[in-house]
Amino acid sequence: MDLNDITKYIQFICENISNVLDVDVTLVTKDLVRIAGTGIFSEKIGEKISEEAVYSAVLREGKSYVINKEVEDSCSRCCHRDKCKELADICTPVKLGDRSIGVLGIAAFNESQKDNILSKDKELIEFIKSMSDLISFKLDEMYKQEVKTMDDLEKEAIENAIKKYGTTTEEMKKVAQALNIGIATLYRKVKRYNIKY
């Protein structure tokens, strides 16, 4: 499971950020593929962005960046500088645990948006980080719902077998046999999982 599994949710987050801040918003995966976006970015969903883009550094370093195209050194070295219409960006990693799995970014394409982003950069970094955390939380919750632990599966199998065979001493022997475990092991597991019967 990865960010591609929650693209509708991510697009919803991007649209809401865009509506509130009046900027374009995008999210790219760790493979630098854009999977959500608003405004200009919406036309580029599915495209891979340049490895020279600052987003690569965000993924590599796991930290947020504020970019002002006029003064940013990395922008002056980028081979896409002449085609790039972004005047300012704030981008932050989307993390799952310690791993950066994507980048959430907001971009200014006119002077008014640029001034707005750069004048509130610290507040906007915190806001974008919180939106990134929201995306990470959603993905983490999906993992938890989708993947049961071995203990959960074992407990469920024991409960189902007890329901099927019963709880008398003879029936518990059938439960143990059905589960291919010894009777003593069965009783230990029943106690461990606090199974009521």
Number of C-alpha atoms within 10 A of each C-alpha: 10 16 20 15 11 15 15 12 15 24 19 14 21 23 21 14 20 19 13 8 15 17 24 24 29 28 31 27 23 21 13 21 18 23 24 27 26 23 14 15 17 16 11 17 17 13 13 14 16 14 12 14 16 19 27 18 15 21 24 13 11 20 15 23 18 21 23 19 18 10 9 12 11 13 19 13 10 15 12 13 14 9 7 12 14 18 18 23 25 22 26 28 30 32 20 16 9 8 13 19 20 29 25 27 26 27 25 23 17 13 11 11 19 20 15 16 27 17 11 10 17 12 11 19 20 13 13 21 21 14 19 24 16 15 22 20 14 15 21 16 11 15 13 10 9 10 10 11 10 9 11 11 12 15 18 14 15 20 17 13 20 21 12 12 16 16 15 11 10 10 15 18 19 19 26 20 14 14 15 10 12 13 17 11 11 19 14 12 16 16 11 10 16 10 14 8 10
